[in-house]
Amino acid sequence: MKLFSIRAAFITAALLPILPLKAAFEPKIVSADAKWVLYVDLVSFRDSTIGKEVVAAATKLQTQAAQQKQIPLQVDIAKLLTTIGSITAYGANYTQDPSKLDGTLIIQGTADLRKIAEGAIAQATVSSPAEVIQLKDFPLEAYSVGNGEQQLVVAFPKEPIVVLSKSKTQVMKALEVYRGSAPSLAKATDSPVRQLLMANGDKHPYLRAACLVPSEQEFPGGAPQARVLQMAKSAGVGLGETDTHAFIHLELLASDDEMADKLQKIVQGLAAMASLAESNDKQLAEFLQTMAVKRDGRTVSLDALYQSQRVVQLVKDMQNQEQKAPQHGHHPAKPEGKMIAEWVADQDLGGESASAEQLVYHTIENVSLKQGMTIILSGRPDKGEHARLDVVEIAPAAGGPALRFEAEGMLLKNYSRENAAYASGGKMISSRERVPATARFQFPAADGVYTIKVRYLDEKDGQSTFSVSLVDPAESENGQ
């Protein structure tokens, strides 16, 4: 329930200003059996260009939520964030079953007055008594926020930390690790997760994440990303800023030398992903020039730099695109650019509900594409069909490997992402409103003639309309 999620987030946030400020990652507070770890250094992040924009956006969001009475208390987000030192989250399993989640969140910050937290929680217990309840039978001060699958336990041990988890059992386990009575990553020197978290060279990222690659059974069925990641045993990433640039450091540890060679080639292909959010060739070229892929034995790494202010502007542009949704009842807008194909999803492929059997391809042959050209997929739902799109494949007309572009990774307008185990990557996009929806990306390869294949869902009970159009690089740059 969205209302609970908003309330829980701000209730939790209000409990943070009681902790000592710490920024360095501490493996001793993470369980030795952790399969994934996420660490955020708020000290560095809030002083960065991107961090300042996030603080401003969070403040705006909270103000809007407060005006709509969606949160039980009002706090100064900017001041609050100055009291938080770091956030560490970890877990020992991968599951989509909420009842089996074992993730734990540990927050460290300043030694600010505890009465701030006590006042915030007291206000929440009064304004939302059904959602915020003190756990009087717990051996330390703790509160339950929410109910059922959305329940969250917020605990205040004697140590200068706040612990959050799905259950009281997980809270106590986290405390045992923190107190040194249970194994931690500090002594698990052979843990790939620990090694990846510490491997960032002379850079100091404000976000670090590392994980063991899940088993085949834990991936969405047959997704291409699953098959790619199975080549690696573990993966790690670091994000941060140096001067005016943001940086990313990615590491993949392959299971053997052959897989390492394949991983190196795949990581080099990540350069094409930059085109999904860029506006012209020049910016794409600048980004590609900073990318460096290295291989050291079975470890493949990627480093890249990008102007921090440009990252901020890209995010703003994406938000503006999504907010400019057409109003109901308006006449359908003319497709942007030059339309090269249009079709109606009106086949009867059987089945009463969406399934893999209803995923089909629409092929467009002999299409002249230019590097940096914007490709726009438009969909209009009709008669109960939600204009679902899965993936686009583009291959040279003369033959050769195809580039794949997942729909959920494109720039979306009036489309929303949804989970679907039978889709490529376990996700697809759909539009449930009877308004035009678009998904766009930029073509990163060389100029030439190509075959475009669009995979979409064709349910038997509807007649969604799809189209594909192209915008030349020069037109994209001039905003036409």
N, C-alpha and C positions, 0 to 999 in steps of 0.2 A: 504494500500500500504506500503510495507516494507520500501522503501526508505524514505517515510514521517515519519514513526515511528522512524527510526534511527535519522533523522534530528531533529525531535521534542524532542527526549530525550536529545540530546546534547545541543540544543538551550536552553531548560529549565534548564539543569544543569549549563550552563554558567551564568544564572541569579541569582544563589543562594548566592554568596559570599557577600551579602550586609546586612546580618541579624545578630542580636545578638544571641550569642550561648546559647541555652537552651536545657536541656536534660530531665527534669522531665515532665511526662505526665500532661497536663493541661485540665481537663474536661470543663473549662470555654470557650474554643475555639471551642467546638463541639456542634452542635445543639441538643437540648433536644429530638427531634424526631428521632435521629439517630438510625437506626436498625443495623448498622454495623460500626465498628471503627477499624482502623489499625494504630498503632503507632510504629515508629522506632526511637530509641535513637542512633543516629549516633556517638555520642561521645564514648559510650561504645562499639558499634559494630566495629568501625574501629580500636580499640585497641585490639580486640579479635583475637584469632588464626584464626577463620573462616573469620572474617572481613578482615584481612590482605590478605587472599587468594582471597577474592572477589575483593578487590581493585586491586590486581595484574591482575586478569582476566579481569576486566573492562578496565584497561589500555591497555592490549593486544588487546581487542576487538576494542577500539577506534582507536588504531594505524592501525589496519587492515582496519577499515572503512574509515579512512582518506586516506590511500593509494589507496583505491578503489574509492575515491571521493564521498563517500556516505553521508558525513556530511559537513555542510557549515562552520564549525569552529573547531579549534583544541584547547583543553584545557588540562592542567595538572590534570588528574583525582585524583592522590594522594593528591596534594595540595588543589584541589577543595574540597575534602571530609573533609579536616581539617576545612573548614569554615562552614560546615553544622552542626547544633546542633540536630535538630529533624525533622521528617516528620510525619504529622498527616493526615490521610484520613478518610472520613466518608460519609455515604449516608443514605437516608431514604426509599429506595425501592430496590427491587431485580427485575431485568429485563434483558433480552437479547436484548431488543430493544434499539439501540444506541440513538434514539431520546428521550427516556424517562429516560436516565441515569441522576441522580442528584448528583453524587459523587463530592466531593470537596477535594482538596489537599492543605494543609497549610504547608509551609516550614519556619523554623526558624534557624538562624545561627549567624554569626559574623557581626560586624558593619564595614566590609571591604569597601573599596572605591566603591562608586556607579558607578564610571566611568568604572569599569570592566564590570558591567552588561550593561551599556549604550553602550560600545564599542562592546560587543558581539551581542546585539540585532541590532545595526547599521550594523554590518557586515552581519548578517543574512538577514536583509531587502534588502541589496544590492545583496548578492549572491543568495538569494531565494525570490525575490520580490513577487512571486505569492503565496508563502506559509506563509510568515511572513509580516503582515500588521498592522500598528498602528491604533488603534480604536480611532480616533480623536473625535468622538461624545460621548465617555464614560466620566463620571465625574472624572475619575482618569487615570493615565498613564496605558495603557493596550494594549496588542497586540493579534492579532488572528494568530494562527499557524495552517496551514492546511486548508482543505476545507471539506464541507459536513459533513458526519458522523464522520470524523476524526478531525474535528475542535476542537481546544483547545484554551481557553482564558487564557492568562497569565497576571495577574494584579499586579501593584505596588502601594498599598495604602500608605497613610502617615505613617501608623503604620509599625513597623519593621518586616514585614512579606511579603511573596509572596504567592498569592492565584491563584490556577489553577482550572479550571472547564470546563465543556462542554459549558456553556452559560454565558452570562453577568448577567442574572437574578440570577443564582446560586452564582456567585461571590459576588454580592451585598448582597444576603441573608447571606453568610458566614461572610461578614464584619459586618452586623448587630449583629450577634451572638458574634463576636469578641469584638465589641464595647459595648456589654451589653444591647443593645436595643432589643434583641430577646432572648427567653429562651435558656439556655444552659444546658449541662449535670451537671454542677457544682451544680445546685439547684435541679436537677432531682434525688434526693437521692434514689428513689424507682426504678430507671431504672436498670433492670438486666444487661444491657450492661455496665453501669458505675460500678456496683458492681463487675463484672467479671474482668474489666480492672484493678481494684485496688487490686484484690485478688491474690497476689503472695507471701504471707508470708514474710520472711526475705530476699528473693531473689530479685535481681534487673534485670529483663530481658531487653534485648535491643530490643526485638520485643514483642509487645502485640497486641492481636486481640480479639474482642468479637463481637457477633452478636445475634440477636433474630433469632430463627429458622423460616425460611419462611413457609408460609402456604402451604398446599398440592397442591394448584393450581400453586404455583411458582416453584415446583420441576419438573424435567424431568419425564415424565409419568411412574409411577410405579417402579422407580428405587429402588433396595434394600436399598441403602444409604438413600433414601428419607424416607422410612418406618422406618428405624432405628432412623434418626434424629427427626422424628415426636414424638418420645418418650421424647424428650427434649424441653424445652421452650427457652433455650438460651445456648450458648456455648462460652467458652473463652480459649485462649491458650497464654502461655508466653514462649519465647525462650531466652536463654542467656548462659553465661559461668561463671564458678567459677573455678579459678586456671587453671587446665589443662583439665577440663571436660566441655562439653556442657550439658545443662539441658533443659528439657521440663516440663511444668506444664500445664495440661489440666483439665478443669472443665466443667461439664455438669449439668445443672439444669433440673431435670425431672419434668413432669407435675403432677405426683402423686407418692405415695410410690411404687406402683406396677411397674410403669415404671422405677423408680429409681433402683429397684432390677434387672430388665432386663438390664438396662444400665450398671450396675456394671459388670454383666457377659460379656457384649459385650466389655467393655473397657479392661477387663482382656484378652479377645481374641486378643487384639491389639498386644500382644507379638508376635504372629505369623507373623505380618507384618515385624518384624525386619529381618526375613529370606530372604526377597525379595532382599536385597542388601548386605547380608553378604557372606563371602567366606568359612566359615567352622563352625563346631559345637562349637568350643571353643569360638569364638567371639560372637556367638549367646548366649551361656550360660552366658558369662560375662555381656552382655547387659540385659538379662532377670533377673539376680540377682539384678540389680539396680532398677527395676521397682516396684513401690508401688502404689496399687490401694486402695483408701479409699472412704468411704461413710459417709456423715454427713447429716442425714435427707434425703432430696430430691436432695442433691448435691453429685455427683460422681466425684472424682478427680484422676488423674494419675500423678505421678512424676517419672522421669527417668534421669539417667546420662549416658554419653558416652564420651569417650576420644575425645577431639576436633580434634587432629591431625588425628585420624582415620576417622572422618567424612570427613575431607579434602581429605584424600586419597581415600575414597569411591567415592567421587564426581569426582576426577581425573580419577579413573578407569572407571567409567561410561562414561565419556567424551571420553576416549581413545577407549572404545568399539564401540561407535557410529561413531568415526572418521575412524575406520578401515573398511570401506565399500568396498566390492569387486568391481573391475572395470568392466565396461560393456564388454561383449564379452568373459569374462573368463569362464572356465568350472565350472559348479556348484560344490561347495565344498562338500566333503563327510560330512554327518551329524555328529556332535560331539557326542561322547558317544555311547551308545547302543540303536539302534532304536527299539522301541517296537510297532510302528504303522505307517502306511502311507496310505493316501487315496486321492482321487481326488474329488473335489467339482464339480460334473457334473450333478446334478439333475435339472429338470425343475419344479420349484415350482411356476411358474406364476409370473406376475408382470414385468413391464418394468424397474423399478428402485428398488434400495435397500429398503427393508421394513422388518417389524417384521416377516412377513410370510416366509421370506427366512432364518431366523435364525434356525439352526438345530444343533443337538448334534451328535458327534461321540463318541461312548462308547468303552473303553478299559477295559476289565475285568481281574481280577486275576493278578494284577501287584504288584510285591514285591518292596516295597519302604523302604528306610532307612532314619532316621532323618539326615538332612543336605544334602541329595542327591539333585543335581541340575536337574530340569526338564526343558527341552528345547523344545519349540514349533517352528517348522520351517514352513515357507510358501513361495511358489513361485507363483507369479501372472502369469496368462496366458490368452490370448484371451479376454482381456478387463475386467477380474475379478481380484480384488485387494487383494486377500488372506486375507480377513478381519477376525479377531479373536475378540471374545467378552469376554468370561469368562471361567475359568476352575474350575470344581467341583471335589473334591476328597473325597470319602466316604469309610469307612471300608467295605470290601467285605462281612463281616458277618452281616452288618447292623449298622446303627448309623448315626448321623448328619454329613453332608458334610462340608468340608472346601471350601471356595470360594476364588478364586484368580482372580481379575480383570486384564485383559490383559494390560490395560493402566498403571497399577502400576508395571509391570514387567520391567526388564532390557532389553531395546530394541536395536536392531541393524538392520538398514535399514527399520524398521517399523516406522510409525508416528501415533500419536494420532489424532483422529477426533471425532467431536461431532455427536451423533446419538441418537435422542430422544427415539427410540425404543430399544436401547441397554441397557444392565445392567449398571446402574450408569450413563446413558446418554452419554457414550463414548465407543469407541472401537479402535482397531488399524488396519492399512491397509498398504499395500506396493504397490505403483504404478509403481515401477521400476521392470524390468524383471531381478532381481537379488535375490538370496536367502535372506530371512529376518528371524530373530530369536527373540523370546521373552523368557526370562528365569527367573526362580525363584527357591528358595530353599524350600524343603519340611520340615516343622517345627515339624510335629507330630512324634509319636513313630513308630519304625520299625513294619512292618506288611504287610498284603496283602490288596490291595485297588482296588476300581473301579474308573477310571478316565473318566470324561466326558468333552469333549471340545466343546464349543458352537462357531460356526463360521457362516459366511454368505455365502450362496450358491446361487449366481445369476444364472439366466438361460442362460446368454450369454457368460459364460466363463468356464474355467476348471483349477482353481487353484489347486495346489498340497500342501498337508499338511503332516507333520510328527511329531512324538513325540519321543524324545530320553532321556536317563537317563545317568547321570555321577555320579559315586560313590563319597561319601564325600572325601575319600583319594585322588582320582584323581583330584577333584576340588581344594584341598589344594595344590597339587603338580603342578597345572597349566596344567594338561594333558587334 
